[in-house]
């Protein structure tokens, strides 16, 4: 019988605790805990509920990563009209190809769990540690730039954005129990850490 791991400390843990009263974030039932060694049971009691498929860590991972990915797609969409740099153009296409399907995957999990996929970020801004998100002003500056200046701003912003996604994915791996979410977190870390290395090289770092 599986037990949900303890929540890790840090921004996302604090967010999970603060959200106990927010309707958008619904915590599933606590997993049952044995009061005697497992071998003393031949079968579970008739009233025993199955261990939950997910916890608030898993649901928050999707609810927070969806808008995080959506901003990355917004940034990628700016690229074709503002630069001719082949490496930047190629990376923007890769980001769009990877993250758009991941958004749909996470939306599907939330729908299965009866939870909201589109949360009001402003309503929950005091509770959410949205790592690496660009501000409206930064996005506007990016949209108003072009050429080498755009490339620099875009790469710097996307590095920070990717670093935030890695932090969020690491939290899911540390405390989540939903195996598909954990697998996605592993893929996000692998892909985005590789892209961070590429972007730093483009900046000459």
C-alpha positions in Angstrom: 0.0 0.0 0.0 1.4 3.4 -1.1 1.8 6.4 1.3 1.9 9.9 -0.1 5.4 11.4 0.5 5.7 14.3 2.8 5.6 17.7 1.1 9.0 19.3 0.5 9.7 22.7 2.0 10.1 25.8 -0.1 7.9 28.0 -2.2 5.7 25.3 -3.6 5.1 23.7 -0.2 4.1 27.0 1.2 1.8 27.5 -1.7 0.1 24.1 -1.1 -0.5 24.9 2.5 -1.8 28.4 1.8 -4.2 27.1 -0.8 -6.1 24.8 1.7 -9.0 27.3 1.5 -8.9 28.1 -2.2 -11.6 26.5 -4.3 -9.4 26.1 -7.4 -7.1 23.7 -5.6 -8.8 20.6 -4.2 -6.8 18.2 -2.0 -7.7 14.5 -2.6 -8.4 12.2 0.4 -5.4 11.3 2.6 -4.1 7.8 1.9 -5.0 5.2 4.6 -2.4 4.3 7.1 -2.0 0.8 8.5 -2.3 0.3 12.3 -0.7 -3.2 12.2 1.9 -4.9 10.1 0.7 -5.6 6.5 1.1 -9.4 6.9 -1.8 -9.4 9.5 -4.3 -8.5 6.8 -5.6 -11.1 4.4 -7.8 -8.5 2.6 -8.6 -4.9 3.2 -11.7 -4.1 5.2 -14.9 -3.5 3.2 -15.0 0.2 4.2 -11.4 0.9 3.2 -11.0 3.5 0.5 -8.3 3.0 -2.1 -5.2 5.2 -1.8 -5.5 8.4 -3.9 -4.2 8.5 -7.4 -2.9 12.0 -6.9 -2.2 14.6 -4.2 -2.4 18.4 -4.1 1.3 18.4 -5.2 0.3 16.6 -8.4 -2.7 18.8 -9.2 -0.8 22.0 -8.4 2.0 20.8 -10.7 -0.4 20.7 -13.7 -2.4 23.8 -12.6 0.8 25.9 -12.4 2.7 24.3 -15.2 0.0 25.0 -17.8 0.2 28.8 -17.6 3.9 28.5 -17.3 4.1 26.5 -20.6 1.5 28.9 -22.2 3.9 31.8 -21.5 6.7 29.9 -23.2 4.5 29.4 -26.2 3.7 33.1 -26.2 7.4 33.9 -26.2 8.1 31.4 -29.0 5.4 32.9 -31.2 7.2 36.3 -31.1 10.4 34.8 -32.7 9.6 34.4 -36.5 8.8 38.1 -37.1 11.7 39.5 -34.9 14.8 37.6 -35.8 16.6 35.8 -38.6 18.9 33.9 -36.2 18.7 30.2 -37.2 19.4 28.9 -33.8 16.8 31.0 -32.1 14.2 30.2 -34.8 14.9 26.4 -34.4 14.7 26.5 -30.6 11.4 28.4 -30.7 10.0 25.7 -33.0 11.2 22.9 -30.6 9.7 24.6 -27.6 6.3 24.9 -29.3 6.4 21.3 -30.5 7.2 20.0 -27.0 5.2 22.2 -24.8 1.9 22.4 -26.6 1.2 18.7 -26.3 2.3 18.7 -22.7 -0.4 21.4 -22.0 -3.1 19.1 -23.4 -1.8 16.2 -21.4 -2.0 18.1 -18.2 -5.4 19.5 -19.0 -6.6 15.9 -19.5 -5.4 14.9 -16.0 -7.1 17.8 -14.4 -10.3 17.0 -16.2 -10.2 13.4 -15.0 -9.7 14.7 -11.5 -12.6 17.2 -11.7 -10.3 20.1 -11.2 -9.9 23.5 -13.0 -7.2 23.8 -15.7 -7.6 27.5 -16.2 -7.0 29.2 -12.8 -6.9 33.0 -12.2 -3.3 33.7 -11.6 -4.0 37.2 -10.2 -6.5 35.7 -7.8 -3.9 33.3 -6.4 -0.8 35.4 -6.9 -0.2 35.5 -3.1 -0.2 31.7 -3.0 1.7 30.7 -6.1 5.4 30.5 -6.6 5.4 30.8 -10.3 9.1 30.4 -10.9 10.7 32.2 -13.8 7.6 33.9 -15.2 8.2 37.1 -17.2 6.3 40.2 -16.1 3.9 42.0 -18.5 6.5 44.8 -18.8 9.2 42.3 -19.8 6.9 40.7 -22.4 6.1 44.1 -23.8 9.8 45.0 -24.0 10.5 41.7 -25.8 7.7 42.3 -28.3 9.0 45.8 -29.0 12.5 44.6 -29.8 14.0 43.0 -32.9 17.3 41.6 -34.3 20.2 41.0 -31.9 18.5 42.9 -29.1 15.5 40.7 -29.3 17.7 37.6 -29.4 19.5 38.6 -26.2 16.3 39.5 -24.3 14.5 36.3 -25.6 17.4 34.0 -24.6 17.9 35.6 -21.2 14.1 35.5 -20.5 13.7 31.9 -21.7 16.7 30.7 -19.6 15.0 32.1 -16.5 11.7 30.7 -17.6 13.2 27.2 -18.1 15.0 27.4 -14.8 11.7 28.0 -13.1 10.1 25.1 -14.9 12.9 22.8 -13.7 12.3 23.9 -10.0 8.6 23.1 -10.4 9.3 19.7 -11.9 11.8 18.9 -9.2 9.1 19.6 -6.6 6.8 17.2 -8.4 9.5 14.5 -8.4 10.2 15.0 -4.7 6.6 14.8 -3.4 4.2 13.8 -6.2 2.7 10.3 -6.4 0.9 10.5 -9.8 3.2 8.5 -12.0 2.4 10.1 -15.3 3.0 13.5 -13.8 6.3 12.3 -12.4 7.3 11.1 -15.8 6.4 14.4 -17.4 8.4 16.2 -14.7 11.5 14.0 -15.6 11.0 14.9 -19.3 10.7 18.6 -18.5 14.0 18.6 -16.5 15.8 16.6 -19.2 14.6 18.7 -22.1 14.8 22.2 -20.5 18.2 21.7 -18.9 19.6 20.7 -22.3 18.0 23.8 -23.8 19.4 26.1 -21.1 22.8 24.8 -22.0 22.2 25.6 -25.7 20.9 29.1 -24.9 23.8 29.9 -22.7 26.1 29.0 -25.5 24.2 31.3 -27.9 24.8 34.1 -25.4 28.5 33.3 -25.3 28.4 32.3 -21.6 
